[in-house]
Amino acid sequence: MPYTKRKLQIWETIFEIPHLREIIRRTEAEAGQDSFWDQNAQIQGTFSQLMRQKSIVEDYEALCRLREDVQTCFELLQEGPDAELEAEVQRDFKRLVKTVDTMETKSLLSGQYDTSACFFSLNSGAGGTDAQDWTEILLRLYLRWFESKGFSATMVDQTPGDEAGIKSVTILVKGQYAYGLLKNEIGVHRLVRISPFNANGKRQTSFAAVDVVPEFANEADQLEIDPKELRIDTFRSSGAGGQHVNKTDSAVRVTHIPTGLVAQSQHSRSQISNRETALSILKARLLQRMVAEQKQRLDELRGNVSDISWGNQIRSYVFHPYKLVKDLRTDFEVTDLNGVLDGDYLDDFIHHQLLNQRQENKR
């Protein structure tokens, strides 16, 4: 098992495991002191950091134990054939390789907001009804992936398509490294297939775009916006939710007049709740723009703003005349179309892009 042993040694250095253990020990000891609880403003941030540090150490220790178990089983197999044990080793080894990749992915996520929750958005582009249907297919893909990662996904806003699918959707995603992982999905996703909406059965190319914004929870609390700079509109919710949602002006759209940034929410039957959610999204987008302008990191935090059409895609999903999903940044490709649409390969696409970014940073 030289591969995993080498990886463990690398991660112990990258994450500074012994140092992290000492930091965790000191923080937990301080939390046991009465004076610690007097620092109310710092408690949330301290515990958030503590949980992240403990997660890294626990993942590392679990991987060490798994590697030892697999190594022991390998040694037992050397003594003689055992079909049951061999099957167990194969299962554990696959799990070990997957855990190895997960740990490596975490080692590549060191951005300022990588551990944050995020607002995840999908918007249909060129392609008419096919594009709106494609946007809904992508939504299913990501929702299945959120579930597999144990992320919570709260639907904030959704606009249905004219005939099928959806025009746009925004989801608040909470989970460990939610923004760090999803930021690599920012961009245009292209679909090529025989259109189910074309009576002549012609091949159709459609586009949908992914956008991801960090939640900026702590910074947003401190950001003050002059009410005179806001235009707040209410309208009837267009999605599902019963008669009350559809017959009252509970949905809220907030526009920041100086920048033209817009955010809306219709997830709740309460206009007040939707207003608060829309303001949270708007603050996140404003903060993101401020960070980009001040630190000149627009490409890092949001990606290039481009048309949702030809020439701007990051990933191509071909259903016809062959089946292939290819990331155009890394050339990583998968032919298991159903697996991709079930979210089974999204970790692989993200992992390869993170490795690609690391190589580009070294140049």
Residue pairs with C-beta under 8 A, 6 or more apart in sequence:
1 67
1 70
1 71
1 74
3 100
4 63
4 67
4 96
4 100
5 67
7 100
7 103
7 104
8 60
8 63
8 64
8 67
10 107
11 17
11 60
11 103
11 104
11 107
12 18
12 60
14 107
15 56
15 57
15 60
15 107
17 56
17 57
17 60
20 53
20 56
20 57
21 57
23 53
24 50
24 53
24 54
24 57
27 46
27 50
27 53
28 50
30 36
31 46
36 43
37 43
39 46
44 218
45 218
48 115
52 115
52 176
55 176
56 106
59 99
59 102
59 103
59 106
60 103
62 99
63 96
63 99
63 100
63 103
66 92
66 95
66 96
66 99
67 96
69 92
70 89
70 92
70 93
70 96
73 85
73 88
73 89
73 92
74 89
76 82
76 85
77 85
77 86
77 89
101 347
101 348
101 351
102 347
104 351
105 181
105 347
105 350
105 351
105 354
106 177
108 354
108 355
108 357
108 358
109 115
109 177
109 180
109 181
109 354
111 180
111 183
111 300
113 179
113 180
113 214
113 216
113 301
114 177
114 179
114 180
114 183
115 176
115 177
115 179
115 180
116 178
116 179
116 180
116 214
116 215
116 216
116 217
117 172
117 173
117 174
117 175
117 178
117 179
117 214
117 215
117 217
118 172
118 173
118 178
118 179
118 182
118 183
118 212
118 213
118 214
118 215
119 156
119 170
119 171
119 172
119 173
119 212
119 213
119 215
119 281
119 284
120 142
120 153
120 170
120 171
120 172
120 173
120 182
120 210
120 211
120 212
121 168
121 169
121 170
121 171
121 210
121 211
121 212
121 213
122 135
122 138
122 139
122 142
122 166
122 168
122 169
122 208
122 209
122 210
122 211
123 135
123 167
123 168
123 208
123 209
123 211
123 308
124 131
124 132
124 134
124 135
124 161
124 165
124 166
124 167
124 168
124 206
124 207
124 208
124 308
125 131
125 188
125 206
125 207
125 208
125 209
125 307
125 308
125 309
126 206
126 207
126 307
126 308
126 309
126 310
127 134
127 191
127 204
127 205
127 206
127 207
128 197
128 206
129 161
129 162
129 163
129 164
129 165
129 197
130 191
130 193
130 195
130 197
130 204
130 206
131 165
131 206
131 207
131 208
131 308
132 161
132 162
132 163
132 164
132 165
132 166
132 167
133 161
133 164
133 165
133 196
133 197
133 206
134 165
134 189
134 191
134 206
134 207
134 208
135 161
135 165
135 166
135 167
135 168
135 169
135 208
136 161
136 164
136 165
136 166
137 165
137 191
137 341
138 189
138 208
138 210
139 166
139 169
140 341
141 340
141 341
141 342
141 343
141 346
142 171
142 185
142 343
142 346
143 153
143 343
144 342
144 343
145 343
145 346
145 347
146 152
146 153
146 171
146 173
146 175
147 153
148 343
149 175
149 181
150 175
151 173
151 174
151 175
151 178
152 173
152 174
152 175
153 171
153 172
153 173
154 171
154 172
154 174
154 267
155 169
155 170
155 171
155 267
156 170
156 171
156 172
156 265
156 267
156 277
156 281
157 168
157 169
157 170
157 251
157 264
157 265
157 266
157 267
158 166
158 168
158 169
158 170
158 238
158 239
158 266
159 166
159 167
159 168
159 169
159 238
159 239
160 166
160 167
160 238
160 239
161 167
163 197
164 197
170 265
170 281
172 215
172 277
173 182
174 215
179 212
179 214
179 215
181 350
182 210
182 212
183 212
183 301
183 303
184 349
184 350
184 353
184 354
184 357
185 210
185 212
185 346
185 350
186 210
186 211
186 212
186 302
186 303
186 314
187 209
187 210
187 303
187 312
187 313
187 314
187 315
188 207
188 208
188 209
188 306
188 308
188 309
188 312
188 313
188 314
189 207
189 208
189 209
189 210
189 313
189 314
189 315
189 317
190 205
190 206
190 207
190 313
190 315
190 316
190 317
191 205
191 206
191 207
191 208
191 317
191 319
192 203
192 204
192 205
192 316
192 317
192 318
192 319
192 320
193 203
193 204
193 206
193 318
193 319
193 320
194 201
194 202
194 203
194 204
194 319
194 320
195 201
195 202
195 203
195 204
197 204
198 204
203 320
203 321
205 310
207 308
207 309
207 310
207 313
208 308
209 308
211 302
211 303
212 302
213 281
213 284
213 285
213 288
213 302
214 284
214 287
214 288
214 301
215 280
215 284
216 283
216 284
216 287
216 288
219 287
220 280
220 283
220 284
220 287
223 283
223 286
223 287
225 256
225 279
225 282
225 283
225 286
229 256
229 257
229 258
230 254
230 255
230 256
230 257
231 254
231 255
231 257
232 252
232 253
232 254
232 255
232 275
233 252
233 253
233 254
233 255
234 249
234 250
234 251
234 252
234 253
234 271
235 249
235 251
235 253
236 246
236 247
236 248
236 249
236 250
236 251
237 245
237 246
237 250
237 251
237 266
238 246
238 251
238 266
239 245
239 266
241 266
241 269
242 269
244 250
244 269
245 266
245 269
248 269
248 271
249 271
250 266
250 268
250 269
250 270
250 271
250 274
251 264
251 265
251 266
251 271
251 274
252 264
252 265
252 266
252 271
252 274
252 275
252 277
252 278
253 262
253 263
253 264
253 278
254 262
254 263
254 264
254 275
254 278
254 279
254 282
255 261
255 262
256 262
256 282
256 286
259 286
259 289
261 282
261 285
261 286
261 289
262 282
263 278
263 279
263 281
263 282
263 285
264 278
264 281
265 273
265 274
265 275
265 277
265 278
265 281
266 274
267 273
267 274
267 277
268 274
268 277
288 301
288 302
291 297
291 301
292 298
292 301
292 302
298 304
306 312
313 328
314 327
314 328
314 329
315 325
315 326
315 327
315 328
315 349
316 324
316 325
316 326
316 328
317 325
317 337
317 340
318 324
318 325
318 326
319 337
323 335
323 337
324 333
324 334
324 335
324 337
325 333
325 334
325 335
325 337
325 340
325 345
326 332
326 333
326 334
327 333
327 349
327 352
327 353
329 353
329 356
330 349
330 352
330 353
330 355
330 356
332 348
332 349
332 352
334 340
334 345
334 348
336 344
336 345
339 345
340 346
